[in-house]
Amino acid sequence: MTVTRVDTGRAGWVARLAETVAEGSGRGRARVVVVEGRSGSGKSTVAGRLRAELEARGVPAAVLSMEDLYPGWHGLARAPELLVSWVLEPLRDGRPASWHRYDWERGEFTAARVPVPSEVADGGVLVVEGCGSGARIARPYLDLSVWVAAPDAVRARRLDARGDAAVYAPYRRVWAEQEAVFYAAERPREHADVIVDNPRGA
């Protein structure tokens, strides 16, 4: 498998990423792109920049954050199953796709569902961002897998600077341990089509 490498420190990186993603779009169904990587690597920023670039090119795009699907701070392992059953299978089968958003304050999923926009489902790009999006059970449904890489020290600084750092702090070790278990078993980086090096911040 040929792996494309992109460096966020170089001009035009998001355009290059968008060109890779948009290839083959408009086939009557959504292309699904996952943006994987460790906490603090910059996944959400990369996903947001990618969505904006695709839309600027006239490609309908939307971002689904895995944070909507984690059933709490100990829920990383279960979230890929929800991603597949709620979103990826319906999209593949041409059925309406939607998901329940986890309410972190109430500690439960909302009753209302969040739909994949029809213009995305009908031939746009759904960008799924977050740890667990590149799980083994999701791979048969994916068109492209992106891994965002950053040094551990850089990731730690970014986590310290998060707006919700105080809320996240008590669970930081718990989450890191889940990530370690998940990545050791699932190895999404080894299955990535694109590696985005993000040492300085996208």
Accessible surface in RSA format (square Angstrom, percent):
REM  Atomic radii and reference values for relative SASA: ProtOr
REM  Chains: A
REM  Algorithm: Lee & Richards
REM  Probe-radius: 1.40
REM  Slices: 20
REM RES _ NUM      All-atoms   Total-Side   Main-Chain    Non-polar    All polar
REM                ABS   REL    ABS   REL    ABS   REL    ABS   REL    ABS   REL
RES MET A   1   152.13  78.8  65.79  43.5  86.34 205.6  61.93  52.7  90.20 119.5
RES THR A   2   126.36  89.9 103.31 104.7  23.05  54.9  71.68  96.3  54.68  82.7
RES VAL A   3    60.74  40.0  37.81  34.2  22.94  55.3  37.81  32.9  22.94  62.2
RES THR A   4    33.18  23.6  28.59  29.0   4.60  11.0   8.64  11.6  24.54  37.1
RES ARG A   5   121.75  51.1 112.86  57.5   8.89  21.2  60.59  82.8  61.16  37.1
RES VAL A   6     3.99   2.6   1.64   1.5   2.35   5.7   3.92   3.4   0.07   0.2
RES ASP A   7    41.62  29.2  35.87  35.7   5.75  13.6   9.83  23.1  31.79  31.7
RES THR A   8    14.50  10.3   0.46   0.5  14.04  33.5   0.00   0.0  14.50  21.9
RES GLY A   9    46.42  57.3   0.00   N/A  46.42  57.3  11.90  32.7  34.52  77.3
RES ARG A  10   176.05  73.9 170.67  87.0   5.38  12.8  54.39  74.3 121.66  73.7
RES ALA A  11   112.67 103.6  69.57 107.4  43.10  98.1  81.59 114.9  31.09  82.3
RES GLY A  12    46.85  57.8   0.00   N/A  46.85  57.8  31.61  86.8  15.24  34.1
RES TRP A  13    18.64   7.5  13.71   6.6   4.93  11.6  12.38   6.6   6.26  10.2
RES VAL A  14    18.48  12.2  18.48  16.7   0.00   0.0  18.48  16.1   0.00   0.0
RES ALA A  15    29.28  26.9  29.28  45.2   0.00   0.0  29.28  41.2   0.00   0.0
RES ARG A  16   119.66  50.2 117.71  60.0   1.95   4.6  40.13  54.8  79.53  48.2
RES LEU A  17     0.20   0.1   0.00   0.0   0.20   0.5   0.20   0.1   0.00   0.0
RES ALA A  18     0.00   0.0   0.00   0.0   0.00   0.0   0.00   0.0   0.00   0.0
RES GLU A  19    99.76  57.3  88.17  66.7  11.59  27.6  33.31  64.4  66.45  54.3
RES THR A  20    36.84  26.2  28.73  29.1   8.11  19.3  22.52  30.2  14.33  21.7
RES VAL A  21     0.00   0.0   0.00   0.0   0.00   0.0   0.00   0.0   0.00   0.0
RES ALA A  22    21.49  19.8  15.94  24.6   5.55  12.6  16.10  22.7   5.39  14.3
RES GLU A  23   131.79  75.7 118.33  89.5  13.46  32.1  49.58  95.9  82.21  67.1
RES GLY A  24    38.14  47.0   0.00   N/A  38.14  47.0  28.92  79.4   9.22  20.6
RES SER A  25    34.41  29.1  13.72  18.3  20.68  47.6   0.61   1.3  33.80  47.3
RES GLY A  26    60.92  75.1   0.00   N/A  60.92  75.1  28.15  77.3  32.77  73.4
RES ARG A  27   129.99  54.6  93.89  47.9  36.10  86.0  61.61  84.2  68.38  41.4
RES GLY A  28    58.23  71.8   0.00   N/A  58.23  71.8  30.60  84.0  27.63  61.9
RES ARG A  29    93.93  39.4  93.34  47.6   0.58   1.4  38.24  52.3  55.69  33.8
RES ALA A  30     2.81   2.6   0.00   0.0   2.81   6.4   0.00   0.0   2.81   7.4
RES ARG A  31    18.96   8.0  18.96   9.7   0.00   0.0   0.40   0.5  18.56  11.2
RES VAL A  32     4.39   2.9   4.39   4.0   0.00   0.0   4.39   3.8   0.00   0.0
RES VAL A  33     0.00   0.0   0.00   0.0   0.00   0.0   0.00   0.0   0.00   0.0
RES VAL A  34     0.02   0.0   0.02   0.0   0.00   0.0   0.02   0.0   0.00   0.0
RES VAL A  35     0.00   0.0   0.00   0.0   0.00   0.0   0.00   0.0   0.00   0.0
RES GLU A  36     0.76   0.4   0.76   0.6   0.00   0.0   0.76   1.5   0.00   0.0
RES GLY A  37     0.00   0.0   0.00   N/A   0.00   0.0   0.00   0.0   0.00   0.0
RES ARG A  38    65.05  27.3  64.55  32.9   0.49   1.2  16.74  22.9  48.31  29.3
RES SER A  39    13.82  11.7  11.63  15.5   2.18   5.0   7.89  16.8   5.93   8.3
RES GLY A  40    15.69  19.4   0.00   N/A  15.69  19.4   9.13  25.1   6.56  14.7
RES SER A  41     0.68   0.6   0.68   0.9   0.00   0.0   0.68   1.5   0.00   0.0
RES GLY A  42    16.11  19.9   0.00   N/A  16.11  19.9  14.05  38.6   2.05   4.6
RES LYS A  43    18.74   9.1  16.45  10.1   2.29   5.5   5.40   4.9  13.33  14.2
RES SER A  44    73.82  62.4  62.34  83.2  11.47  26.4  33.59  71.5  40.23  56.4
RES THR A  45    62.13  44.2  53.62  54.4   8.52  20.3  30.76  41.3  31.38  47.4
RES VAL A  46     0.00   0.0   0.00   0.0   0.00   0.0   0.00   0.0   0.00   0.0
RES ALA A  47     0.18   0.2   0.18   0.3   0.00   0.0   0.18   0.2   0.00   0.0
RES GLY A  48    26.99  33.3   0.00   N/A  26.99  33.3  24.90  68.3   2.10   4.7
RES ARG A  49   102.23  42.9  98.52  50.2   3.71   8.8  36.35  49.7  65.89  39.9
RES LEU A  50     0.00   0.0   0.00   0.0   0.00   0.0   0.00   0.0   0.00   0.0
RES ARG A  51    78.57  33.0  78.57  40.1   0.00   0.0  12.52  17.1  66.06  40.0
RES ALA A  52    48.73  44.8  41.56  64.1   7.16  16.3  43.80  61.7   4.93  13.1
RES GLU A  53    41.20  23.7  38.53  29.1   2.67   6.4   3.10   6.0  38.10  31.1
RES LEU A  54     0.00   0.0   0.00   0.0   0.00   0.0   0.00   0.0   0.00   0.0
RES GLU A  55    79.98  45.9  62.33  47.2  17.66  42.0  23.69  45.8  56.29  46.0
RES ALA A  56    87.29  80.3  42.40  65.4  44.89 102.1  55.23  77.8  32.06  84.9
RES ARG A  57   101.18  42.5  66.04  33.7  35.15  83.7  38.30  52.3  62.88  38.1
RES GLY A  58    63.54  78.4   0.00   N/A  63.54  78.4  36.34  99.7  27.20  60.9
RES VAL A  59    22.11  14.6  20.65  18.7   1.47   3.5  22.00  19.1   0.11   0.3
RES PRO A  60    50.85  37.1  41.29  37.6   9.55  34.7  50.23  41.5   0.62   3.8
RES ALA A  61     8.34   7.7   0.00   0.0   8.34  19.0   0.00   0.0   8.34  22.1
RES ALA A  62    17.70  16.3  15.53  24.0   2.17   4.9  17.70  24.9   0.00   0.0
RES VAL A  63    53.83  35.4  26.91  24.4  26.92  64.9  26.93  23.4  26.91  73.0
RES LEU A  64     0.64   0.4   0.00   0.0   0.64   1.6   0.64   0.4   0.00   0.0
RES SER A  65    30.52  25.8  27.93  37.3   2.59   6.0  23.79  50.7   6.74   9.4
RES MET A  66     0.20   0.1   0.16   0.1   0.05   0.1   0.16   0.1   0.05   0.1
RES GLU A  67    89.59  51.4  89.06  67.4   0.53   1.3  22.95  44.4  66.65  54.4
RES ASP A  68    22.20  15.5  22.00  21.9   0.20   0.5   0.20   0.5  22.00  21.9
RES LEU A  69     0.00   0.0   0.00   0.0   0.00   0.0   0.00   0.0   0.00   0.0
RES TYR A  70     9.74   4.5   9.74   5.5   0.00   0.0   7.03   5.3   2.71   3.3
RES PRO A  71    34.65  25.3  15.77  14.4  18.88  68.6  15.77  13.0  18.88 117.3
RES GLY A  72    10.21  12.6   0.00   N/A  10.21  12.6  10.21  28.0   0.00   0.0
RES TRP A  73    55.32  22.2  50.84  24.6   4.47  10.5  40.05  21.4  15.27  24.8
RES HIS A  74   138.50  75.7 115.76  80.5  22.74  58.2  78.63  81.0  59.87  69.7
RES GLY A  75     4.89   6.0   0.00   N/A   4.89   6.0   4.89  13.4   0.00   0.0
RES LEU A  76     1.68   0.9   1.68   1.2   0.00   0.0   1.68   1.2   0.00   0.0
RES ALA A  77    82.74  76.1  67.57 104.3  15.17  34.5  70.11  98.7  12.63  33.5
RES ARG A  78   117.82  49.5 114.46  58.3   3.36   8.0  42.83  58.5  74.99  45.4
RES ALA A  79     0.00   0.0   0.00   0.0   0.00   0.0   0.00   0.0   0.00   0.0
RES PRO A  80     5.06   3.7   5.06   4.6   0.00   0.0   5.06   4.2   0.00   0.0
RES GLU A  81   100.43  57.7  96.60  73.1   3.83   9.1  28.30  54.7  72.13  58.9
RES LEU A  82    12.68   7.1  12.68   9.1   0.00   0.0  12.68   8.9   0.00   0.0
RES LEU A  83     0.06   0.0   0.06   0.0   0.00   0.0   0.06   0.0   0.00   0.0
RES VAL A  84    14.10   9.3  14.10  12.8   0.00   0.0  14.10  12.3   0.00   0.0
RES SER A  85    57.97  49.0  44.06  58.8  13.91  32.0  38.67  82.3  19.30  27.0
RES TRP A  86    46.29  18.6  43.61  21.1   2.68   6.3  25.94  13.8  20.35  33.0
RES VAL A  87     0.00   0.0   0.00   0.0   0.00   0.0   0.00   0.0   0.00   0.0
RES LEU A  88     1.76   1.0   0.01   0.0   1.75   4.4   0.32   0.2   1.44   3.9
RES GLU A  89    56.06  32.2  56.06  42.4   0.00   0.0   1.92   3.7  54.14  44.2
RES PRO A  90     6.32   4.6   6.32   5.8   0.00   0.0   6.32   5.2   0.00   0.0
RES LEU A  91    14.20   7.9   8.33   6.0   5.87  14.7   9.29   6.5   4.91  13.2
RES ARG A  92   141.74  59.5 115.56  58.9  26.18  62.3  58.29  79.7  83.44  50.6
RES ASP A  93    72.05  50.5  39.87  39.7  32.18  76.1  21.35  50.2  50.70  50.6
RES GLY A  94    70.81  87.3   0.00   N/A  70.81  87.3  37.00 101.5  33.82  75.7
RES ARG A  95   118.50  49.8 112.56  57.4   5.94  14.1  58.79  80.3  59.71  36.2
RES PRO A  96   132.26  96.4 106.87  97.4  25.39  92.3 118.21  97.6  14.05  87.3
RES ALA A  97     4.62   4.2   0.00   0.0   4.62  10.5   0.21   0.3   4.41  11.7
RES SER A  98    20.19  17.1  19.19  25.6   1.01   2.3   7.54  16.1  12.66  17.7
RES TRP A  99    12.99   5.2  12.99   6.3   0.00   0.0  12.99   6.9   0.00   0.0
RES HIS A 100    36.75  20.1  36.75  25.5   0.00   0.0  22.57  23.3  14.19  16.5
RES ARG A 101   107.92  45.3 107.92  55.0   0.00   0.0  32.94  45.0  74.98  45.4
RES TYR A 102    24.81  11.6  20.01  11.4   4.80  12.5   5.91   4.4  18.90  23.3
RES ASP A 103    38.19  26.7  31.77  31.6   6.41  15.2  10.81  25.4  27.38  27.3
RES TRP A 104    92.64  37.2  66.60  32.2  26.05  61.2  63.83  34.0  28.81  46.7
RES GLU A 105   175.37 100.7 136.27 103.1  39.10  93.1  55.73 107.8 119.65  97.7
RES ARG A 106   170.31  71.5 137.90  70.3  32.40  77.2  48.13  65.8 122.18  74.0
RES GLY A 107    44.35  54.7   0.00   N/A  44.35  54.7  19.20  52.7  25.15  56.3
RES GLU A 108    79.61  45.7  75.30  57.0   4.31  10.3  27.60  53.4  52.01  42.5
RES PHE A 109    50.58  25.3  31.61  19.6  18.97  49.4  31.61  19.2  18.97  54.3
RES THR A 110    47.24  33.6  38.82  39.4   8.42  20.1  42.26  56.8   4.98   7.5
RES ALA A 111    98.74  90.8  69.27 106.9  29.47  67.0  78.51 110.6  20.23  53.6
RES ALA A 112    75.49  69.4  61.44  94.8  14.05  32.0  72.41 102.0   3.08   8.2
RES ARG A 113   108.83  45.7  85.04  43.3  23.80  56.7  46.99  64.2  61.84  37.5
RES VAL A 114    36.20  23.8  35.23  31.9   0.97   2.3  36.20  31.5   0.00   0.0
RES PRO A 115    89.42  65.2  84.27  76.8   5.15  18.7  84.27  69.6   5.15  32.0
RES VAL A 116    10.13   6.7   0.17   0.2   9.95  24.0   0.21   0.2   9.91  26.9
RES PRO A 117    48.46  35.3  39.22  35.8   9.24  33.6  48.46  40.0   0.00   0.0
RES SER A 118    78.80  66.6  69.43  92.7   9.37  21.6  45.06  96.0  33.73  47.3
RES GLU A 119    99.88  57.3  90.21  68.3   9.66  23.0  45.86  88.7  54.02  44.1
RES VAL A 120     1.59   1.0   1.59   1.4   0.00   0.0   1.59   1.4   0.00   0.0
RES ALA A 121    26.77  24.6  18.77  29.0   8.00  18.2  18.77  26.4   8.00  21.2
RES ASP A 122    99.16  69.5  83.07  82.7  16.08  38.0  24.63  58.0  74.53  74.3
RES GLY A 123    11.26  13.9   0.00   N/A  11.26  13.9   6.34  17.4   4.92  11.0
RES GLY A 124     0.00   0.0   0.00   N/A   0.00   0.0   0.00   0.0   0.00   0.0
RES VAL A 125     0.00   0.0   0.00   0.0   0.00   0.0   0.00   0.0   0.00   0.0
RES LEU A 126     1.02   0.6   1.02   0.7   0.00   0.0   1.02   0.7   0.00   0.0
RES VAL A 127     0.00   0.0   0.00   0.0   0.00   0.0   0.00   0.0   0.00   0.0
RES VAL A 128     0.00   0.0   0.00   0.0   0.00   0.0   0.00   0.0   0.00   0.0
RES GLU A 129    16.01   9.2  15.94  12.1   0.07   0.2   0.07   0.1  15.94  13.0
RES GLY A 130     4.21   5.2   0.00   N/A   4.21   5.2   4.21  11.5   0.00   0.0
RES CYS A 131     4.15   3.1   3.57   4.0   0.57   1.3   0.04   0.1   4.11   4.4
RES GLY A 132     0.00   0.0   0.00   N/A   0.00   0.0   0.00   0.0   0.00   0.0
RES SER A 133     0.00   0.0   0.00   0.0   0.00   0.0   0.00   0.0   0.00   0.0
RES GLY A 134     1.49   1.8   0.00   N/A   1.49   1.8   0.92   2.5   0.57   1.3
RES ALA A 135     3.48   3.2   3.48   5.4   0.00   0.0   3.48   4.9   0.00   0.0
RES ARG A 136   128.09  53.8 124.39  63.4   3.70   8.8  57.61  78.7  70.48  42.7
RES ILE A 137    83.00  47.2  72.53  54.0  10.47  25.2  79.01  56.9   3.99  10.8
RES ALA A 138     0.00   0.0   0.00   0.0   0.00   0.0   0.00   0.0   0.00   0.0
RES ARG A 139    51.48  21.6  40.42  20.6  11.06  26.3  34.06  46.6  17.41  10.6
RES PRO A 140   111.42  81.2  67.94  61.9  43.48 158.0  81.41  67.2  30.01 186.5
RES TYR A 141    36.74  17.2  22.39  12.7  14.35  37.3  13.45  10.1  23.28  28.7
RES LEU A 142    32.36  18.0   7.09   5.1  25.27  63.5   7.43   5.2  24.93  67.1
RES ASP A 143    37.88  26.5  11.45  11.4  26.44  62.5   7.32  17.2  30.57  30.5
RES LEU A 144    17.70   9.9  16.57  11.9   1.13   2.8  17.47  12.3   0.23   0.6
RES SER A 145    10.76   9.1  10.59  14.1   0.17   0.4   7.49  16.0   3.27   4.6
RES VAL A 146     0.14   0.1   0.00   0.0   0.14   0.3   0.04   0.0   0.10   0.3
RES TRP A 147    19.65   7.9  19.65   9.5   0.00   0.0  17.95   9.6   1.70   2.8
RES VAL A 148     0.90   0.6   0.00   0.0   0.90   2.2   0.00   0.0   0.90   2.4
RES ALA A 149    16.09  14.8  11.93  18.4   4.16   9.5  14.83  20.9   1.26   3.3
RES ALA A 150    18.68  17.2   0.00   0.0  18.68  42.5   4.25   6.0  14.43  38.2
RES PRO A 151    69.49  50.6  56.80  51.8  12.69  46.1  68.81  56.8   0.68   4.2
RES ASP A 152   105.27  73.7  96.37  95.9   8.90  21.0  32.92  77.5  72.35  72.2
RES ALA A 153    61.86  56.9  50.68  78.2  11.19  25.4  58.07  81.8   3.79  10.1
RES VAL A 154    19.97  13.1  19.97  18.1   0.00   0.0  19.97  17.3   0.00   0.0
RES ARG A 155    31.17  13.1  31.17  15.9   0.00   0.0   2.04   2.8  29.12  17.7
RES ALA A 156    38.79  35.7  37.01  57.1   1.78   4.0  38.39  54.1   0.40   1.1
RES ARG A 157   148.71  62.4 143.54  73.2   5.17  12.3  70.79  96.8  77.92  47.2
RES ARG A 158    54.39  22.8  46.43  23.7   7.96  18.9  42.78  58.5  11.61   7.0
RES LEU A 159    11.69   6.5  11.27   8.1   0.42   1.1  11.27   7.9   0.42   1.1
RES ASP A 160    92.68  64.9  71.10  70.8  21.59  51.0  29.19  68.7  63.49  63.3
RES ALA A 161    84.99  78.1  49.69  76.7  35.30  80.3  60.40  85.1  24.59  65.1
RES ARG A 162    77.14  32.4  62.17  31.7  14.97  35.6  32.52  44.4  44.62  27.0
RES GLY A 163    92.69 114.3   0.00   N/A  92.69 114.3  45.78 125.6  46.92 105.1
RES ASP A 164    62.76  44.0  55.61  55.4   7.15  16.9  32.35  76.1  30.41  30.3
RES ALA A 165    25.34  23.3  22.68  35.0   2.66   6.0  23.16  32.6   2.18   5.8
RES ALA A 166    89.68  82.5  66.33 102.4  23.35  53.1  75.25 106.0  14.43  38.2
RES VAL A 167    98.30  64.7  90.52  81.9   7.78  18.8  97.39  84.6   0.92   2.5
RES TYR A 168     9.89   4.6   9.70   5.5   0.19   0.5   7.39   5.6   2.51   3.1
RES ALA A 169    58.51  53.8  43.87  67.7  14.63  33.3  45.13  63.5  13.38  35.4
RES PRO A 170    96.00  70.0  59.29  54.0  36.71 133.4  72.96  60.2  23.04 143.2
RES TYR A 171    79.32  37.0  79.32  45.1   0.00   0.0  33.45  25.1  45.87  56.5
RES ARG A 172    66.19  27.8  65.89  33.6   0.31   0.7  26.28  35.9  39.91  24.2
RES ARG A 173   186.76  78.4 180.54  92.0   6.22  14.8  70.27  96.0 116.49  70.6
RES VAL A 174    44.59  29.3  43.99  39.8   0.60   1.4  44.01  38.2   0.57   1.6
RES TRP A 175    14.05   5.6  14.01   6.8   0.04   0.1   7.89   4.2   6.16  10.0
RES ALA A 176    41.94  38.6  38.99  60.2   2.95   6.7  40.60  57.2   1.34   3.5
RES GLU A 177    91.17  52.3  87.06  65.9   4.11   9.8  43.18  83.5  47.99  39.2
RES GLN A 178    35.75  20.0  29.72  21.7   6.03  14.4  30.41  64.7   5.34   4.0
RES GLU A 179     1.49   0.9   1.49   1.1   0.00   0.0   0.05   0.1   1.44   1.2
RES ALA A 180    51.01  46.9  43.05  66.4   7.96  18.1  46.84  66.0   4.17  11.1
RES VAL A 181   108.33  71.3 102.92  93.2   5.41  13.0 107.41  93.3   0.92   2.5
RES PHE A 182    17.05   8.5  12.30   7.6   4.76  12.4  16.94  10.3   0.11   0.3
RES TYR A 183    23.66  11.0  18.70  10.6   4.96  12.9  19.04  14.3   4.62   5.7
RES ALA A 184    63.92  58.8  47.68  73.6  16.24  37.0  54.69  77.0   9.23  24.4
RES ALA A 185    59.32  54.5  40.83  63.0  18.49  42.1  50.83  71.6   8.49  22.5
RES GLU A 186    31.02  17.8  30.10  22.8   0.92   2.2   1.14   2.2  29.88  24.4
RES ARG A 187   123.33  51.8 118.87  60.6   4.45  10.6  27.91  38.1  95.42  57.8
RES PRO A 188     2.74   2.0   1.53   1.4   1.22   4.4   2.01   1.7   0.73   4.5
RES ARG A 189   107.31  45.1 100.91  51.4   6.40  15.2  37.10  50.7  70.21  42.5
RES GLU A 190   110.72  63.6  82.75  62.6  27.97  66.6  44.21  85.5  66.51  54.3
RES HIS A 191    88.45  48.3  79.56  55.3   8.90  22.8  46.87  48.3  41.58  48.4
RES ALA A 192     0.88   0.8   0.30   0.5   0.58   1.3   0.30   0.4   0.58   1.5
RES ASP A 193    38.72  27.1  37.10  36.9   1.61   3.8   7.40  17.4  31.32  31.2
RES VAL A 194     0.58   0.4   0.58   0.5   0.00   0.0   0.58   0.5   0.00   0.0
RES ILE A 195     7.87   4.5   7.87   5.9   0.00   0.0   7.87   5.7   0.00   0.0
RES VAL A 196     0.00   0.0   0.00   0.0   0.00   0.0   0.00   0.0   0.00   0.0
RES ASP A 197    36.93  25.9  36.83  36.7   0.10   0.2  13.53  31.8  23.40  23.3
RES ASN A 198     1.06   0.7   1.00   1.0   0.06   0.1   0.00   0.0   1.06   1.0
RES PRO A 199    38.01  27.7  32.08  29.2   5.93  21.6  32.08  26.5   5.93  36.9
RES ARG A 200   162.00  68.0 126.10  64.3  35.89  85.5  82.07 112.2  79.93  48.4
RES GLY A 201    35.84  44.2   0.00   N/A  35.84  44.2  16.85  46.2  18.99  42.5
RES ALA A 202    36.22  33.3   0.00   0.0  36.22  82.4   8.18  11.5  28.04  74.3
END  Absolute sums over single chains surface
CHAIN  1 A     9673.8       7468.6       2205.2       5143.5       4530.3
END  Absolute sums over all chains
TOTAL          9673.8       7468.6       2205.2       5143.5       4530.3
